[in-house]
């Protein structure tokens, strides 16, 4: 539903969307217990196939070295031209990959609703950085047989590199929420999720001839930091049949920062989101707006989302969902993976209290998918 949840989250997902929603009234069949075990999601933006490009470059480097050892000067010249083109194409190409997992348990009650949760995510961006001196060297080798005859271990003569920048976030905590019936028969709910948070950064830079994408998370490339934090939330239901809900959530009320090995700063600032939803027997329609901006860490855009989402419920057994969200941040000088308009879609199957959720995401830059197993009654 476009990544929404501040005014619509069911108890099991409320801990990480808006803890106040854990105590709000939902459908009668989902108000007493909620479980997610587990939730898994992944996204990929790699139109330029950066890692594959680097693999091809390494193959060409190996070929040049073999040709040089065989005194195949004309072969070295031809391969140098190929390598020059490959490096020129790689320059500043960027890919990004995301993966996340989570689980939660929620027990709403008329007094205090309680939940426990744990989740984690990793976002990695990779880029090729090509030097003008490498292109000039390869151009000389291609056009000068004397220089081609002098080639020995071409990889050590190149200064172009591949860089991976990644950030990991993990949290475990409890959620508490309380609903208050107001004199006008509307309901106000407040919630808090105290939690323990761990941050990690990874920064790996290596010459293109030696680059191995699996090495980005080696200990020497890592920094880490941990501490306590909290999420806050409020929700208010109103209307003749309490069919309208307004929500406000603040994620990570305590700012945290972690510097990478090179001094690049991963900022975990408070994220404030407001939402409103209308719920009926067979539908949910919702809109959300981030009131704060999320700063990028790697080669990517800052984000501030405005989102719309909808759900159509078929006999409480099948839920069809869709959404759209638009990034409102200005990223004119950003030269990484673009975050603009994203479309989402999904289906939920919920026979006899069990549920299976499958969803997808598409945009000009990326594709993604998620699956969730759980129960609610």
C-alpha positions in Angstrom: 0.0 0.0 0.0 2.7 2.5 -1.0 4.7 1.8 2.2 1.9 3.3 4.4 1.0 2.1 7.9 0.9 5.1 10.3 -2.9 5.1 10.3 -3.6 1.6 9.1 -1.1 -0.9 10.7 -2.6 -4.0 12.3 -1.3 -4.9 15.8 1.6 -7.2 14.5 3.0 -4.5 12.3 2.3 -1.5 14.5 5.5 -1.7 16.5 7.6 -0.5 13.5 4.9 1.7 11.9 3.1 3.4 14.7 3.0 1.7 18.1 -0.3 3.5 19.0 -2.1 1.5 16.3 -1.6 -1.7 18.4 -4.4 -0.5 20.8 -6.8 0.8 18.1 -9.9 -1.1 17.1 -9.5 -3.0 13.8 -11.6 -5.7 12.3 -12.9 -7.9 15.1 -11.0 -10.9 13.7 -7.7 -9.1 14.1 -7.9 -7.3 17.5 -6.7 -10.0 20.0 -3.4 -11.4 18.7 -0.9 -10.7 16.0 2.2 -12.5 14.8 4.7 -12.0 12.0 7.2 -14.8 11.7 8.9 -13.8 9.5 8.8 -10.9 7.1 11.5 -10.8 4.4 11.9 -8.1 1.7 14.5 -7.3 -1.0 15.0 -4.6 -3.6 17.5 -4.1 -6.4 18.5 -1.2 -8.6 21.1 -2.2 -11.1 20.3 -1.1 -14.6 24.0 -0.8 -15.4 24.9 -4.2 -14.0 27.9 -2.7 -12.2 29.3 -6.0 -10.7 29.0 -7.8 -14.0 30.8 -4.9 -15.7 33.7 -5.2 -13.3 33.8 -9.0 -13.8 34.1 -8.4 -17.6 36.9 -5.8 -17.0 38.8 -8.3 -14.9 38.5 -10.9 -17.7 39.9 -8.4 -20.2 42.8 -7.5 -17.8 43.6 -11.3 -17.5 43.5 -11.6 -21.3 45.9 -8.6 -21.8 48.3 -10.1 -19.3 48.2 -13.5 -21.1 48.7 -11.8 -24.5 51.7 -9.8 -23.1 53.3 -13.0 -21.7 52.9 -14.5 -25.2 54.5 -11.4 -26.8 51.2 -10.9 -28.8 51.6 -7.1 -29.3 48.7 -6.7 -31.7 46.4 -8.7 -29.3 47.5 -6.4 -26.4 46.6 -3.4 -28.5 43.2 -4.7 -29.5 42.4 -5.7 -25.9 43.6 -2.4 -24.6 41.0 -0.7 -26.8 38.3 -3.0 -25.5 39.4 -2.3 -21.9 39.3 1.4 -22.5 35.7 1.2 -23.7 34.7 -1.0 -20.8 36.2 1.4 -18.2 34.6 4.5 -19.9 31.2 2.7 -19.8 31.7 1.8 -16.1 32.6 5.2 -14.9 30.1 6.4 -12.2 27.7 3.6 -12.9 25.9 2.7 -9.7 23.9 -0.2 -8.2 22.0 -0.6 -5.0 20.7 -3.6 -3.1 18.4 -3.8 0.0 17.4 -6.7 2.2 15.4 -6.7 5.4 14.0 -9.2 7.8 11.6 -8.9 10.8 9.4 -10.6 13.3 6.9 -9.4 15.9 4.3 -10.5 18.4 1.4 -8.3 19.6 -1.2 -8.9 22.2 -3.8 -6.1 22.3 -5.9 -5.8 25.5 -8.4 -3.4 26.9 -5.9 -2.2 29.5 -2.4 -2.1 28.0 -1.5 -3.6 24.6 1.9 -5.2 24.5 4.2 -6.2 21.7 7.7 -7.4 21.1 9.6 -7.0 17.8 13.0 -7.4 16.1 14.1 -6.4 12.6 17.1 -5.6 10.6 18.1 -4.2 7.2 21.1 -3.7 5.0 21.5 -1.2 2.1 24.5 -1.4 -0.1 25.5 0.8 -3.0 28.4 0.1 -5.4 30.0 2.3 -8.0 32.8 2.2 -10.5 35.2 5.2 -10.3 37.4 5.5 -13.5 40.5 7.7 -13.7 41.3 9.8 -16.8 44.9 8.6 -16.5 43.8 5.0 -17.1 41.9 5.9 -20.2 44.8 7.9 -21.5 47.2 5.0 -20.8 45.0 2.4 -22.6 44.6 4.8 -25.6 48.4 5.1 -25.9 48.8 1.3 -25.7 46.1 0.7 -28.3 47.8 3.1 -30.8 51.5 2.6 -30.0 52.9 -0.9 -30.6 56.1 0.1 -28.7 54.1 0.8 -25.6 52.0 -2.3 -26.1 55.2 -4.4 -26.1 56.2 -3.0 -22.7 53.0 -4.0 -21.0 53.5 -6.2 -17.9 50.7 -6.8 -15.4 48.3 -4.2 -16.7 46.2 -4.4 -13.5 48.9 -2.9 -11.4 49.2 0.1 -13.8 45.5 1.0 -13.4 44.2 3.3 -10.7 40.4 3.0 -11.4 38.5 1.3 -8.6 35.2 -0.1 -7.4 33.6 1.1 -4.2 30.9 -0.4 -2.0 29.2 1.7 0.7 26.8 -0.1 3.0 24.8 0.6 6.1 23.1 -1.9 8.4 20.4 -1.2 10.9 19.0 -3.6 13.5 16.6 -3.2 16.4 14.9 -5.2 19.1 12.3 -3.8 21.5 8.9 -3.9 23.1 5.8 -1.8 22.4 3.3 -0.5 24.8 0.0 1.2 23.8 -3.1 2.5 25.5 -6.4 3.6 24.1 -8.7 6.2 25.7 -12.4 6.5 25.0 -13.2 10.2 24.8 -16.4 11.9 25.8 -17.4 12.3 22.1 -17.1 8.5 21.7 -14.0 8.9 19.6 -10.8 7.1 20.5 -7.3 8.4 21.2 -4.4 5.9 21.4 -0.8 6.6 22.4 2.1 4.2 22.1 5.8 3.9 22.7 8.4 1.4 21.5 11.6 1.5 23.6 14.3 -0.4 21.8 18.0 -1.3 21.5 19.5 -0.2 18.2 22.7 -1.3 16.4 24.2 0.6 13.5 27.0 -0.7 11.2 28.7 0.8 8.2 30.9 -0.9 5.6 33.2 0.9 3.1 35.2 -1.1 0.6 37.4 0.4 -2.1 39.6 -1.7 -4.3 41.4 -1.5 -7.6 39.2 -2.9 -10.4 41.6 -5.7 -11.1 41.3 -6.9 -7.5 37.7 -5.9 -6.7 35.6 -8.6 -5.0 32.1 -7.6 -4.1 31.8 -10.3 -1.4 34.6 -8.6 0.6 32.8 -5.4 1.4 31.8 -6.6 4.9 35.2 -7.7 6.1 36.1 -6.5 9.6 38.7 -4.0 8.5 36.0 -2.2 6.4 33.4 -2.0 9.2 32.5 0.5 11.9 29.7 0.0 14.5 27.7 1.7 17.2 24.8 0.8 19.4 22.5 2.4 22.0 19.0 2.8 23.2 16.3 4.6 21.3 12.5 4.8 21.1 9.6 5.3 18.7 6.5 7.3 19.7 3.0 7.2 18.2 -0.5 8.6 18.5 -3.7 7.7 16.7 -7.2 9.2 16.8 -10.3 7.6 15.4 -13.3 9.7 14.6 -16.5 9.8 12.5 -20.0 8.4 13.1 -18.8 4.8 12.9 -15.1 5.5 13.9 -14.2 4.8 10.3 -11.6 7.6 10.1 -8.2 7.3 11.7 -5.5 9.9 11.9 -2.0 8.9 12.9 1.3 10.4 13.8 4.6 8.5 14.4 8.1 9.5 15.3 10.7 6.9 14.6 14.1 7.0 16.5 13.5 10.0 18.7 17.1 10.1 19.7 19.5 11.2 16.9 22.4 8.8 16.3 25.4 9.1 14.0 28.1 6.7 12.9 31.2 7.5 10.7 32.5 5.1 8.2 36.1 4.2 7.8 36.6 7.3 5.5 34.6 9.6 7.6 31.3 9.4 5.7 28.5 9.9 8.2 25.5 7.6 8.5 22.7 9.7 10.2 19.8 8.1 12.0 17.6 11.2 12.7 14.1 11.3 14.0 11.6 10.5 11.2 8.1 12.1 11.6 5.2 10.7 9.5 1.6 11.7 9.5 -1.3 9.7 8.0 -5.0 9.5 7.6 -7.1 6.5 6.6 -10.7 5.6 6.0 -11.7 2.0 6.8 -14.9 0.1 5.8 -16.0 -3.5 5.8 -14.3 -4.2 2.5 -11.8 -1.4 2.0 -9.0 0.7 3.4 -7.9 4.0 1.7 -4.9 5.9 3.2 -2.6 8.8 2.6 0.7 9.5 4.3 3.4 12.2 4.3 6.9 12.3 5.8 7.3 15.5 7.7 11.1 15.1 7.8 13.8 14.2 5.3 15.9 11.1 5.4 19.5 11.8 4.5 21.3 9.5 2.1 24.4 7.6 3.2 25.7 5.9 0.0 25.3 6.8 -3.7 21.6 7.4 -3.5 18.9 10.1 -3.0 17.7 11.8 0.1 14.0 10.8 0.6 10.8 12.3 1.9 7.8 10.3 0.8 4.2 11.2 0.1 2.2 8.1 -0.4 -1.3 6.8 -1.2 -2.5 3.3 -0.6 -5.6 1.2 -0.9 -6.9 -2.3 0.1 -9.9 -4.2 -1.1 -11.0 -7.1 1.1 -12.8 -10.1 -0.4 -14.7 -12.0 2.3 -11.9 -11.6 4.9 -10.0 -14.2 3.0 -8.2 -12.3 0.2 -6.9 -8.7 0.4 -5.9 -6.9 -2.8 -3.6 -3.9 -2.3 -1.9 -1.2 -4.3 -0.1 2.1 -3.8 2.0 4.8 -5.1 4.6 7.1 -3.4 6.5 10.1 -4.6 9.9 11.4 -3.3 9.6 15.1 -2.4 13.2 15.7 -1.7 15.3 17.8 -4.1 18.2 15.8 -5.4 19.4 17.8 -8.4 23.0 17.4 -7.4 22.7 13.7 -6.5 24.6 11.4 -8.9 23.6 8.0 -7.5 20.5 5.8 -7.8 17.4 8.0 -8.2 14.4 7.7 -5.9 11.4 9.2 -7.6 8.0 7.5 -8.1 7.4 4.0 -6.9 4.4 1.8 -7.5 3.5 -1.1 -5.1 1.1 -4.0 -5.3 0.3 -7.0 -3.2 -2.1 -9.7 -2.2 -2.9 -11.1 1.2 -4.3 -14.5 2.0 -5.8 -14.9 5.4 -7.8 -18.1 5.9 -8.7 -19.1 9.5 -6.5 -16.5 11.1 -3.3 -17.5 9.3 -1.9 -15.0 6.8 0.4 -14.9 3.8 1.4 -11.6 2.4 3.1 -11.2 -1.0 4.0 -7.7 -2.4 6.1 -6.1 -5.1 7.6 -2.7 -5.9 8.6 -1.2 -9.3 10.0 2.2 -10.4 12.2 3.5 -13.1 15.3 2.5 -11.2 14.5 -0.7 -9.2 12.3 -3.7 -8.5 11.6 -5.3 -5.2 9.5 -8.0 -3.5 8.4 -9.0 0.0 6.8 -12.0 1.7 5.3 -12.2 5.2 3.9 -15.1 7.2 1.9 -14.8 10.4 -1.4 -15.0 12.1 -4.0 -12.6 13.5 -7.3 -13.2 15.4 
